[in-house]
Amino acid sequence: MGFKEENYQNLSTTLIKKLKQRNFEGYFCKTRTDALELALSFIPEGASVCHGGSESIKEIGLLDAVKNGNYQYLDRSLAKTPQENREIMAKGILSHTFLMGTNALTMDGELVNVDGNSNRVALLCFGPEQVIVIAGMNKVVENIDAGIYRAQNTAAPVNAIRQNLKTPCYDTGHCGHCHAEQCMCSNTVITRHSGHPGRIKVILVGESIGY
């Protein structure tokens, strides 16, 4: 085990204790392969599954596993009209499992997420029976302010390029606190506690994944 990997493991022990205090379940996996196996163990066969925009769930192979597995996958890519897309997203409220990444995780165990369309933060807050959050250790920050800064200045510019969104951060590489038509920063949600113990499961991955 390298020095960085050992530090990740030590840090995860601290974070898991903080998550437990907030009614979250926290887990640490050394590799993305282990994280995939653990995440799938939480999802029963036949369960309805949906997800928010997340490179992390793609990078560990979770999205492909759900699409190709024995699950009721709510696939928004099948929508032919905006109304159909809205209806599929609405079904997510009653789904069994919601999969997502997070923009940041504070040292005190809070989840920090900044969203444009905001279906991701909506289902984090309410609806699905369980939420599985995949978080690389590169997402850990000191506090909420650092988490918001990371979301706006690390994640948002890369996502703007990925989605070809016409926002100031696309051009400058940092947040312009814009009100652009395609602004990705409409809602900032700090998840500091789960009203339903264990509903939110945070899988920490000892690798750098996601944006």
C-alpha positions as CSV (number, residue, x, y, z in Angstrom):
1,M,0.0,0.0,0.0
2,G,1.4,3.4,-1.0
3,F,1.5,6.4,1.3
4,K,-1.5,8.1,-0.3
5,E,-3.6,5.0,-0.2
6,E,-2.8,4.4,3.5
7,N,-3.8,8.0,4.2
8,Y,-7.0,7.6,2.3
9,Q,-7.8,4.5,4.4
10,N,-7.0,6.4,7.7
11,L,-9.1,9.4,6.6
12,S,-12.0,7.2,5.7
13,T,-12.2,5.9,9.2
14,T,-12.6,9.4,10.5
15,L,-15.2,10.2,7.9
16,I,-17.3,7.1,8.4
17,K,-17.6,8.0,12.1
18,K,-18.8,11.5,11.1
19,L,-21.3,10.1,8.6
20,K,-22.7,7.7,11.3
21,Q,-23.4,10.7,13.6
22,R,-25.5,12.1,10.7
23,N,-27.6,8.9,10.2
24,F,-25.7,8.1,7.1
25,E,-24.0,4.8,6.4
26,G,-20.4,5.1,5.4
27,Y,-18.2,2.5,3.7
28,F,-14.6,2.5,2.4
29,C,-13.4,0.6,-0.7
30,K,-9.8,0.6,-1.7
31,T,-10.6,0.3,-5.4
32,R,-13.5,1.1,-7.8
33,T,-13.9,-2.6,-8.4
34,D,-14.6,-3.2,-4.7
35,A,-16.9,-0.2,-4.7
36,L,-18.9,-1.6,-7.6
37,E,-19.3,-4.9,-5.8
38,L,-20.4,-3.3,-2.6
39,A,-22.9,-0.9,-4.3
40,L,-24.6,-3.8,-6.2
41,S,-24.9,-5.8,-2.9
42,F,-27.3,-3.1,-1.7
43,I,-29.6,-3.3,-4.7
44,P,-32.0,-6.3,-4.7
45,E,-32.8,-8.0,-8.0
46,G,-35.8,-6.5,-9.7
47,A,-35.6,-3.2,-7.8
48,S,-36.3,0.0,-9.6
49,V,-33.2,2.1,-10.1
50,C,-32.5,5.6,-11.3
51,H,-29.6,8.0,-11.2
52,G,-28.4,11.6,-11.4
53,G,-25.7,12.9,-13.6
54,S,-22.5,11.4,-12.3
55,E,-19.2,10.5,-13.8
56,S,-18.3,8.6,-10.6
57,I,-21.0,6.0,-11.1
58,K,-19.9,5.6,-14.7
59,E,-16.2,5.3,-13.8
60,I,-16.7,2.4,-11.4
61,G,-19.0,0.5,-13.8
62,L,-22.1,0.9,-11.7
63,L,-24.2,2.5,-14.4
64,D,-23.5,-0.2,-17.0
65,A,-24.1,-2.9,-14.3
66,V,-27.5,-1.5,-13.6
67,K,-28.5,-1.0,-17.2
68,N,-27.5,-4.6,-18.1
69,G,-28.6,-6.2,-14.8
70,N,-31.9,-7.6,-13.5
71,Y,-33.3,-4.3,-12.4
72,Q,-36.1,-1.9,-13.4
73,Y,-33.9,0.7,-14.8
74,L,-35.5,4.1,-15.4
75,D,-33.8,5.1,-18.6
76,R,-34.2,8.8,-19.5
77,S,-32.3,8.3,-22.7
78,L,-35.5,6.6,-24.1
79,A,-37.5,9.8,-23.7
80,K,-38.6,11.2,-27.1
81,T,-40.0,14.5,-25.8
82,P,-39.4,16.8,-22.8
83,Q,-42.6,15.6,-21.3
84,E,-41.6,12.0,-21.5
85,N,-38.3,12.9,-19.9
86,R,-40.1,14.7,-17.1
87,E,-42.4,11.7,-16.5
88,I,-39.5,9.3,-16.2
89,M,-37.7,11.6,-13.8
90,A,-41.0,11.8,-11.8
91,K,-41.1,8.0,-11.4
92,G,-37.7,8.3,-9.7
93,I,-39.5,9.6,-6.6
94,L,-41.0,6.2,-6.0
95,S,-37.9,4.2,-7.0
96,H,-36.1,1.8,-4.7
97,T,-32.6,3.1,-5.3
98,F,-31.1,6.4,-6.5
99,L,-27.5,6.4,-7.6
100,M,-25.4,9.6,-7.6
101,G,-22.0,11.1,-7.0
102,T,-21.4,14.2,-4.9
103,N,-19.6,17.4,-5.6
104,A,-17.9,17.4,-2.2
105,L,-17.9,15.7,1.2
106,T,-16.7,17.8,4.1
107,M,-14.4,16.5,6.9
108,D,-17.4,16.8,9.2
109,G,-19.5,14.4,7.0
110,E,-21.8,16.8,5.1
111,L,-22.6,16.3,1.5
112,V,-22.3,19.4,-0.7
113,N,-24.1,19.4,-4.1
114,V,-24.7,22.2,-6.6
115,D,-27.2,21.5,-9.4
116,G,-28.7,23.2,-12.4
117,N,-31.7,21.0,-13.4
118,S,-31.8,19.9,-9.8
119,N,-33.5,16.5,-10.2
120,R,-30.4,15.0,-8.6
121,V,-30.6,17.0,-5.4
122,A,-34.4,16.6,-5.3
123,L,-34.1,12.8,-5.1
124,L,-31.3,13.0,-2.6
125,C,-33.6,14.9,-0.3
126,F,-36.8,13.0,-0.8
127,G,-38.3,10.0,-2.5
128,P,-36.3,6.8,-3.2
129,E,-36.0,4.2,-0.5
130,Q,-32.2,4.4,-0.6
131,V,-29.6,6.7,-2.0
132,I,-26.2,5.3,-2.9
133,V,-23.5,8.0,-3.1
134,I,-20.2,7.1,-4.8
135,A,-17.4,9.5,-3.7
136,G,-13.8,9.3,-4.6
137,M,-11.5,10.5,-1.8
138,N,-10.6,13.4,-4.1
139,K,-14.0,14.9,-3.2
140,V,-13.1,15.4,0.5
141,V,-12.8,19.0,1.5
142,E,-12.3,20.9,4.8
143,N,-15.8,22.5,5.1
144,I,-19.0,23.6,3.4
145,D,-17.4,26.8,1.9
146,A,-14.6,24.7,0.4
147,G,-17.2,22.2,-0.9
148,I,-19.2,25.0,-2.7
149,Y,-16.0,26.4,-4.1
150,R,-15.0,22.9,-5.4
151,A,-18.4,22.4,-7.0
152,Q,-18.3,25.8,-8.8
153,N,-14.6,25.9,-9.8
154,T,-13.5,22.3,-10.2
155,A,-16.6,20.3,-11.2
156,A,-18.7,22.9,-13.0
157,P,-16.2,24.0,-15.7
158,V,-15.4,20.4,-16.7
159,N,-19.1,19.5,-16.8
160,A,-19.7,22.6,-18.9
161,I,-17.2,21.3,-21.4
162,R,-18.5,17.7,-21.2
163,Q,-22.1,18.9,-21.9
164,N,-21.1,21.8,-24.2
165,L,-23.0,24.3,-22.1
166,K,-22.7,28.0,-22.8
167,T,-21.7,29.3,-19.4
168,P,-18.9,31.7,-18.4
169,C,-17.0,28.8,-16.7
170,Y,-16.8,27.0,-20.0
171,D,-14.7,29.8,-21.4
172,T,-12.7,30.9,-18.3
173,G,-12.3,27.7,-16.3
174,H,-13.7,29.2,-13.1
175,C,-17.1,30.3,-11.7
176,G,-18.5,33.5,-13.0
177,H,-21.5,33.4,-10.6
178,C,-23.6,33.6,-13.7
179,H,-27.3,33.7,-14.6
180,A,-26.7,32.1,-18.0
181,E,-29.6,30.3,-19.6
182,Q,-27.7,27.0,-19.2
183,C,-26.4,27.8,-15.7
184,M,-25.5,24.6,-13.7
185,C,-25.6,26.3,-10.3
186,S,-29.3,26.9,-9.7
187,N,-29.6,25.1,-6.3
188,T,-27.0,24.5,-3.6
189,V,-27.9,21.7,-1.2
190,I,-26.1,20.8,2.0
191,T,-27.1,17.4,3.3
192,R,-26.2,17.5,7.0
193,H,-28.5,14.8,8.4
194,S,-30.7,11.9,7.2
195,G,-34.2,11.8,8.8
196,H,-34.3,8.1,7.9
197,P,-31.3,6.2,9.4
198,G,-29.3,4.4,6.7
199,R,-31.3,5.7,3.8
200,I,-28.2,7.5,2.4
201,K,-25.2,5.2,1.9
202,V,-21.9,6.9,1.1
203,I,-19.3,4.6,-0.5
204,L,-15.8,6.2,-0.3
205,V,-13.4,5.0,-3.0
206,G,-9.7,5.1,-2.4
207,E,-9.0,6.5,-5.8
208,S,-9.5,9.8,-7.7
209,I,-12.8,9.5,-9.6
210,G,-15.4,11.9,-10.9
211,Y,-15.0,15.7,-11.4
